[in-house]
Amino acid sequence: MIALMNDQSVYFHRLMQNAEGKWQGHRTYESLKSKKKTRVSNRFEVRLNDTKQHILEELHQLPQGALPYTIEVSWISHDADTGKLLSEGDTLMGYHDRYLYRDSGYVTNRPIVSKIEMPSPDHMLIRTFYDGVTTLGDKTAAYEENFRWAGDHRLRTVLAWDKHHQLALMGQYIEHKLAA
């Protein structure tokens, strides 16, 4: 395992250890251009794994041993109003030197790298830049997630900008941990 080098890394790894388990969430998205609102309920599971680092290291051309472990997230999401299945799947992530490496992004199935800032032990900001991705009918160029933890509860806000740097999407998630 790689030695943790700074407070941000310590904060990140501690949050991931505490996040491991089953979660339930409710979120609302609103497209600022089309005014479309979507309410979603979801369940997801976070698992830490110390055998799959090579997948992300090869995918992102990282040196072997760069990732101490991977974070596996699986989910199922439904429209909160109709119960219709919206999505289900899983993704693999790994943290190294203030970057989150994923096998796919939230709004694309292509590998993606996000910049992480951890201003405090319970606050994480993730910034991701996309090229040619559509979210709720709008072209998305940048995506920002702001996480705040309070024990086994977290609030996540999402903002997405279009290629003209105009805010195109806003979202708010309220999530709580069901079990470790």
Backbone as a ProteinNet text record, in pm:
[ID]
protein_1_A
[PRIMARY]
MIALMNDQSVYFHRLMQNAEGKWQGHRTYESLKSKKKTRVSNRFEVRLNDTKQHILEELHQLPQGALPYTIEVSWISHDADTGKLLSEGDTLMGYHDRYLYRDSGYVTNRPIVSKIEMPSPDHMLIRTFYDGVTTLGDKTAAYEENFRWAGDHRLRTVLAWDKHHQLALMGQYIEHKLAA
[TERTIARY]
84.6	0	88.7	47.7	124.2	102.7	208.6	197.8	113.7	32.3	-50	37.1	33.6	131.5	80.4	-50.8	-99.8	-236.4	-282.3	-411.4	-523.6	-521.3	-627.9	-637.3	-526.6	-527.6	-581.5	-539.7	-589.1	-740.4	-790.6	-934.7	-1007.9	-955.9	-1022.6	-1032	-920.9	-920	-1009	-1011	-1098.8	-1245.4	-1281.6	-1419.9	-1458.7	-1369	-1401.3	-1419.9	-1338.1	-1356.4	-1492.3	-1530.8	-1660.3	-1777.3	-1753	-1860.4	-1890.8	-1800.8	-1822.6	-1952.1	-2037.5	-2163.9	-2277.2	-2399.8	-2519.8	-2583.2	-2629.5	-2685.4	-2819.5	-2899.4	-3021.7	-3020	-3067.9	-3065.9	-3188.6	-3212.2	-3318.3	-3255.2	-3285.1	-3225.8	-3324.5	-3298.7	-3377.5	-3280.6	-3306.5	-3230	-3322.3	-3266.3	-3343.4	-3254.9	-3303.2	-3237.5	-3279.8	-3183.6	-3215.9	-3262.6	-3230.6	-3273.1	-3412.2	-3434.3	-3564.4	-3664.6	-3616.6	-3698.5	-3747.3	-3693.5	-3730.6	-3676.8	-3765.3	-3725.1	-3738.7	-3642.6	-3644.2	-3616.8	-3707	-3687.2	-3651.6	-3546.2	-3491.4	-3473.9	-3505	-3469.3	-3370.3	-3273.5	-3175.1	-3120.1	-3066.4	-2990	-2854.2	-2752.2	-2619.1	-2533.6	-2427.8	-2335.6	-2194.3	-2116.5	-1976.3	-1891.2	-1797.6	-1707.8	-1563.7	-1476.2	-1333.8	-1272	-1184	-1126	-977.2	-896.2	-751.3	-693.5	-778.2	-727.5	-749.1	-816	-849	-777.5	-678.7	-609.2	-549.7	-499.5	-432.8	-525.5	-655.3	-749.5	-743.6	-755.7	-751.8	-611.3	-510	-372.7	-340.7	-382.4	-360.1	-445.9	-573.3	-666.2	-618.9	-564.4	-521.2	-369.9	-299.9	-155.1	-83.8	-126.6	-63.7	43.1	143.9	244.3	180.8	230.6	181.7	204.4	103.2	112	69.6	26.6	-15	-142.3	-231	-358.7	-352.9	-380.2	-375.1	-491.7	-603.2	-722	-816.1	-922.8	-1026.3	-1154.7	-1238.1	-1370.7	-1470	-1548.8	-1650.1	-1785.8	-1858.5	-1992.1	-2090	-2192.2	-2300.6	-2429	-2522.8	-2643.6	-2762	-2879.8	-3004.2	-3087	-3136.8	-3209.8	-3344.6	-3444.9	-3581.3	-3634.8	-3723	-3796.3	-3881.4	-3867.1	-3938.1	-4088.5	-4132.3	-4275.4	-4344.2	-4277	-4340.1	-4289.3	-4174.5	-4114.3	-4038.1	-4035.6	-3966.8	-3816.2	-3758.7	-3614.3	-3544.4	-3452.9	-3377.4	-3238.7	-3171.9	-3038.8	-2997.9	-2908.8	-2841.3	-2706.1	-2612.3	-2479.6	-2377.6	-2253.2	-2144.6	-2028.8	-1942	-1823.2	-1708.2	-1588.5	-1466.4	-1388.3	-1343.7	-1271.4	-1145.9	-1049.8	-929.7	-875.3	-815.7	-765	-612.4	-554.9	-410.3	-376.7	-306.5	-248.8	-350.2	-462	-566.5	-651.4	-643.7	-725.9	-802.2	-925.7	-1008.3	-1012.9	-965.1	-961.7	-1079.3	-1161.1	-1279.2	-1275.8	-1334.6	-1344.9	-1452.2	-1544.2	-1644.8	-1694.4	-1741.7	-1794.2	-1941.5	-1997.2	-2139.6	-2226.4	-2181.3	-2264.9	-2201.3	-2104.1	-2042.5	-1992.4	-1982.6	-1927.3	-1777.3	-1718.3	-1574.5	-1496.9	-1371.1	-1287.3	-1275	-1266.2	-1263.6	-1174.3	-1115.3	-1034.1	-1096.3	-1109.4	-1167.6	-1066.9	-1068.8	-984	-1060.5	-993	-1056.3	-990.5	-1073.9	-1027.6	-1096.3	-1020.6	-1073.1	-1038.5	-1122.6	-1090.3	-1097.3	-1170.2	-1181.2	-1214.5	-1212.6	-1237	-1376.5	-1473	-1609.3	-1661.9	-1571.3	-1611.5	-1523.2	-1586.9	-1513.2	-1576.5	-1493.9	-1536.7	-1471.2	-1553.6	-1503.7	-1539.3	-1440.6	-1462.9	-1424.5	-1517.4	-1495.9	-1526.8	-1442.9	-1464.3	-1496	-1603	-1650	-1642.5	-1646.6	-1646.1	-1760.5	-1857.9	-1966.8	-2064.4	-2089.5	-2180.9	-2312.3	-2424.6	-2556.3	-2614.2	-2661.6	-2725.3	-2862.5	-2967.3	-3105.6	-3130.9	-3077.7	-3102.6	-3009	-2923	-2830.6	-2688.3	-2610.1	-2469.2	-2396.1	-2319.6	-2247.9	-2098.9	-2032	-1887.5	-1813.1	-1874.7	-1811	-1916.5	-1872.5	-1962.3	-1894.2	-1963.3	-1904.7	-1994.4	-1934.3	-2006.7	-1948.1	-2035	-1994	-2056	-1972.5	-2019.1	-1996.5	-2094.5	-2081.3	-2131.5	-2048.4	-2085.2	-2123.3	-2221.1	-2258	-2284.2	-2178.7	-2191.6	-2230.3	-2342.3	-2389.1	-2488.3	-2488.2	-2572.2	-2480.9	-2523.4	-2446.9	-2539.9	-2499	-2566.5	-2470.9	-2521.8	-2439.6	-2513.1	-2446.8	-2503.4	-2424.2	-2493.3	-2432.8	-2465.4	-2365.7	-2382.5	-2317.2	-2382	-2324.3	-2330.3	-2220.1	-2210.5	-2203.2	-2255	-2244.9	-2112.5	-2089.5	-1962.6	-1945.5	-2054.3	-2047.2	-2031.9	-2003.6	-1983.1	-2111	-2225.8	-2354.2	-2401.2	-2449.3	-2501.6	-2622.1	-2619.7	-2723.5	-2806.2	-2750.3	-2816.6	-2781.1	-2880.9	-2857.8	-2919.6	-2854.8	-2908.4	-2874.7	-2962.6	-2938.2	-2971.5	-2879.7	-2896.1	-2895.8	-2980.3	-2975.3	-2961.9	-2852.4	-2822.8	-2795.4	-2837.3	-2806.9	-2765.7	-2677.2	-2621.2	-2718.8	-2743.7	-2834.2	-2760.1	-2642.8	-2565.9	-2422.5	-2335	-2192	-2170.6
-118.1	0	123.8	224.1	348.5	431.4	491.7	578.5	701.1	741.9	861.2	983.5	1079.6	1186.4	1320.7	1344.5	1475.5	1461.8	1570	1567.2	1528.1	1578.8	1549	1398.5	1331.3	1186.7	1115.2	1159.1	1099.3	1117	1237.7	1263.5	1173.1	1163.8	1084.5	937.9	880.2	738.4	710.5	799.9	782.6	786.5	880.2	887.1	761	707.5	586.7	466.9	456.9	348.1	359.8	481.5	502.8	488.9	510.3	501.5	357.8	265.7	127.3	74.3	18.8	-37.8	-6.2	-30.7	-8.8	125.3	195.2	329.2	339.4	435.4	471.2	622	665.2	807.9	853.6	982.2	1050.2	1174.7	1200.1	1317.5	1382.1	1507.6	1585.3	1657.5	1647.2	1720	1819	1931.7	2024.8	2079.3	2064.4	2126.2	2272.2	2362.7	2505.2	2556.4	2482.9	2525.4	2473	2342.4	2284	2290	2321	2325.4	2186.4	2082.9	1945.8	1911.9	1856.9	1812	1661.1	1598.6	1453.8	1422.3	1344.4	1297.7	1150	1113.1	978.3	920.1	792.4	719.4	611.5	585.9	485.5	414.9	299	223.2	196.8	204.4	176.2	114.7	49.4	-14	29.3	57.5	96	-15.1	-68.3	-173.1	-133.6	-154.4	-132.1	-267.2	-267.3	-391.5	-369.4	-461	-443.8	-542.2	-588.7	-680.8	-630.9	-518.1	-473.3	-345.8	-301.4	-177.4	-181.5	-298.1	-310.7	-270.5	-290.1	-254.4	-103.9	-24.6	121.5	171.2	109.7	151.8	133.4	21.9	-1	92.7	107.5	191.2	336.3	386.5	526.9	542.8	436.8	438.4	493.5	445.2	480.5	377	415.2	316.1	206.5	86.1	-23.2	12.3	-7.2	25.3	167.1	245.2	383.3	389.1	291.8	290.9	189.3	231.6	137.8	38.1	74.8	-9.6	53	-16.4	41	55.1	143.5	166.9	118.4	18.5	-34.5	17.3	79.6	129.1	63.7	0.4	-54.2	14.4	33.8	108.2	59	97.4	82.6	207.2	273.3	399.6	391.3	449.6	452.3	594.9	624.9	750.9	749.8	849.3	852.7	869.3	924.9	946.6	827	760.8	651.8	513.6	505.9	377.5	314.4	379.6	326.9	317	204.9	186.3	288.2	366.7	466	414.5	351	298.3	200.4	114	28.1	-6.8	-28.6	-59.5	-55.8	-46.7	-37.4	36.8	86.4	156.4	126.8	141	116.2	247.3	284	409.8	385.9	474.5	470.7	611.3	635.5	768.5	767.4	870.2	886.8	1034.7	1089.3	1223.3	1329	1338	1438.6	1417.8	1298.2	1266.8	1137.5	1134.6	1015.7	957.8	836.2	766.4	669.6	678.1	592	514.9	395.7	319.7	378.8	455.9	529.8	645.5	749.9	865.1	846.6	936.8	929.7	949.9	1031.9	1062.9	1015.9	925	864.9	726.2	639.1	507.1	501.3	615.1	622.4	645	601.1	628.9	779.9	820.7	963.7	987.2	1105.1	1146.6	1273.2	1278.3	1394.9	1449.6	1579	1647.7	1650.8	1617.2	1616.1	1719.4	1792.6	1881.5	1836.8	1831.2	1792.7	1903.2	2006.7	2117.2	2080.6	1974.1	1930.8	1781.8	1719.5	1575.6	1531.9	1622.4	1583.8	1659.1	1710.3	1789.2	1752.3	1706.6	1668.9	1736	1793.8	1857.9	1783.9	1737	1663.8	1743	1770.5	1841	1749.3	1735.9	1649.3	1727.5	1712.1	1778.1	1672.5	1696.3	1602	1666.3	1582	1629.8	1562.6	1640.4	1587.4	1497.5	1520.6	1438.4	1513	1440.4	1500.4	1455.6	1550.5	1523.9	1589.2	1510.9	1561.2	1648	1606.6	1677.8	1793.1	1827.6	1939.5	1888	1953.7	1919.6	1961.1	1869.9	1894.9	1899.5	2003.5	2016.1	2000	2041.7	2031.7	1992	1915.2	1857.9	1874.1	1928.8	1949.8	1886	1804.1	1741.4	1792	1831.1	1882.3	1791.5	1715.4	1621.1	1679.6	1663.3	1697.6	1579.8	1529.5	1416.6	1463.2	1393.7	1409.6	1268.1	1202.3	1063.5	974.1	902.7	811.7	878.1	1008.6	1084.5	1173.9	1198.4	1293.8	1369.7	1490.6	1578.3	1596.2	1576.9	1594.7	1688.3	1791.7	1880.8	1863.2	1877.2	1859.7	1981.6	2032	2140	2096.1	2125.3	2092.9	2216.8	2242.6	2357.5	2309.8	2391	2357.4	2410.3	2388.7	2429.2	2580.6	2656.4	2802.7	2855.9	2765.8	2799.5	2849.4	2809.1	2843.1	2725.4	2755.9	2651.7	2587.3	2455.1	2385.4	2291.3	2242.7	2141.9	2161.4	2143.2	2145.9	2019.8	1964.3	1845.7	1846.3	1783.3	1770.3	1627.7	1567	1430.8	1433.1	1351.6	1325.2	1174.4	1129.9	988	946.7	826.1	775.7	628.9	593.9	459.6	365.4	252	151.5	50.3	5.4	-95.6	-95.6	-141.5	-152.1	-273.5
0	0	0	-72.9	-82.9	43.6	91.2	208.5	174	268.4	248.3	273.2	177.8	178.6	230.9	228.7	268.3	334.6	395.5	464.4	370.4	247.4	153.3	128.7	110.8	91.8	215.1	332.1	456.5	464.7	438	441.1	342.6	219.4	117	159.7	201.1	236.5	357.9	452.5	569.5	526.5	438.8	390.6	314	233.3	157.3	250	352.8	449.6	517.4	553.3	618.4	521.3	392.6	292.6	252.6	282.6	241.6	303.6	218.1	264.8	168.9	214.4	133.5	169.7	65.2	80.7	7.6	51.7	-18.8	-38.7	-154.9	-183.4	-259.5	-250	-324.9	-384.3	-510.4	-573	-668.2	-694.1	-788.6	-880.4	-1011.7	-1112.1	-1179.7	-1221.3	-1303.3	-1413.7	-1537.4	-1651.3	-1651.9	-1651.9	-1648.7	-1784.3	-1890.3	-2024	-2056.4	-2038.8	-2075.3	-1960.3	-1840.6	-1718.3	-1677.4	-1738.4	-1704	-1565.1	-1480.5	-1347.5	-1341.7	-1279.6	-1263.2	-1117.1	-1057.9	-920.1	-926.2	-853.2	-862.1	-722.2	-708.8	-586.8	-628.5	-543.9	-579.6	-457	-484.1	-385.1	-448.4	-367.9	-419.3	-310.2	-354.6	-261.2	-296.4	-193.4	-207.8	-146.1	-225.3	-177.3	-209.3	-114.2	-137.5	-172.4	-271.9	-320.6	-342.6	-294.8	-313.5	-415.1	-511.2	-613.6	-756.1	-775.7	-911.4	-954.9	-878.1	-911.4	-1051.4	-1092.6	-1222.9	-1338	-1322.5	-1429.6	-1456.6	-1351.1	-1367.8	-1401	-1342	-1370.8	-1518.8	-1577	-1720	-1804.7	-1768.6	-1844.2	-1851	-1740	-1732.8	-1743.2	-1776	-1792.2	-1668.3	-1552.5	-1425.4	-1393.3	-1316.4	-1277.7	-1191.3	-1204.1	-1121.3	-975.1	-892.6	-750.7	-717.3	-816.4	-791.2	-706.6	-724	-651.9	-537.9	-415	-302	-302.4	-362.9	-371.8	-472.9	-505.7	-590.9	-511.1	-558.5	-501.1	-605.7	-569.7	-659.8	-614.5	-706.1	-674.9	-772	-717	-798.9	-756.7	-851.4	-821.6	-903.8	-856.6	-931.1	-899.1	-1004.1	-988.2	-1057.1	-991.1	-1044.6	-1043.3	-1136.5	-1134.5	-1008.3	-924.5	-796.1	-813.5	-925.9	-947.4	-1012.7	-1106	-1181.5	-1142.7	-1075.9	-1041.7	-1157	-1272.3	-1390.5	-1364.9	-1406.2	-1395.4	-1485	-1428.2	-1504.8	-1541.3	-1446	-1474.4	-1366.3	-1404.9	-1308.3	-1366.8	-1279.7	-1328.6	-1217.7	-1258.5	-1162.2	-1226.1	-1142	-1188.3	-1093.7	-1143.8	-1068.3	-1063.2	-942.9	-924.1	-840.3	-855.5	-773.2	-753.9	-638.6	-603.7	-602.2	-665.7	-662.3	-680.7	-583.8	-594.3	-640.1	-568.5	-589.6	-714.6	-773.4	-889.8	-865.8	-917.7	-912.8	-1053.8	-1067.1	-1195.5	-1199	-1306.5	-1317.1	-1448.1	-1445	-1570.2	-1659.8	-1601.5	-1679.1	-1593.8	-1660.3	-1589.1	-1557.5	-1481.3	-1447.6	-1570.8	-1663.1	-1779.6	-1910.6	-1900.1	-2018.4	-1981.1	-2079.4	-2051.3	-2082.6	-2112.3	-2138.8	-2008.5	-2002.6	-1885	-1864.8	-1739.8	-1708.5	-1586.1	-1580	-1465.8	-1409.3	-1277.3	-1209.1	-1109.1	-1091.6	-992.5	-860.4	-751.6	-619.2	-529.4	-457.4	-350.2	-222.4	-113.8	17	116.5	124.9	215.1	362.8	397.3	536.6	538.2	655.7	662.9	617.2	611	573.2	450.5	369	252.1	133.1	25.2	-94.7	-215.1	-298.3	-422	-538.1	-633.7	-749.6	-874.5	-958.3	-1084.7	-1200.3	-1294.8	-1410.3	-1536.1	-1637.4	-1765.9	-1870	-1945.6	-2046.5	-2183.9	-2285.1	-2422.3	-2496.5	-2539.4	-2620.2	-2548.5	-2421.1	-2342.5	-2324.7	-2328.9	-2309.6	-2176.3	-2096.4	-1968.4	-1969.2	-1949.5	-1951.8	-2074.9	-2188.1	-2313.3	-2341.2	-2246.1	-2263.7	-2280.1	-2366.4	-2380	-2252.8	-2197.4	-2073	-2101.6	-2053.2	-2071.1	-1938.6	-1829.8	-1698.3	-1595.9	-1498.6	-1399.3	-1264.5	-1167.1	-1035.4	-930.4	-845.6	-735.7	-605	-514.7	-385.6	-279.1	-208.6	-106.5	32	118.5	260.9	342.6	432.8	516.9	656.3	714.5	855.2	906.9	950.9	995.1	877.9	891.9	787.3	693	687.9	594.7	511.6	389.2	310.3	216.9	190	95.3	-21.7	-141.9	-261.3	-354.4	-397.6	-498.2	-626.7	-737.3	-868.3	-953	-1021.9	-1118.2	-1248.2	-1359.9	-1490.4	-1578.8	-1648.6	-1737.6	-1881.5	-1971.6	-2113.2	-2168.7	-2297.6	-2358.6	-2364.2	-2342.1	-2339.8	-2197.1	-2103.4	-1962.4	-1895.5	-1949.2	-1889.4	-1803.5	-1684.3	-1597.4	-1665.6	-1682.7	-1756.9	-1670.3	-1560.5	-1479.4	-1333.4	-1247.1	-1103.3	-1045.5	-945.3	-880.3	-733.1	-655.5	-512.5	-471.1	-396.4	-349.4	-196.9	-137.6	5	17.5	79.1	84.9	228.9	263.6	398.1	389.6	477.8	480.4	547.4	482.4	536.8	624.7	578.4	651.5	601.4	688.4	651.2	562.7
[MASK]
++++++++++++++++++++++++++++++++++++++++++++++++++++++++++++++++++++++++++++++++++++++++++++++++++++++++++++++++++++++++++++++++++++++++++++++++++++++++++++++++++++++++++++++++++++

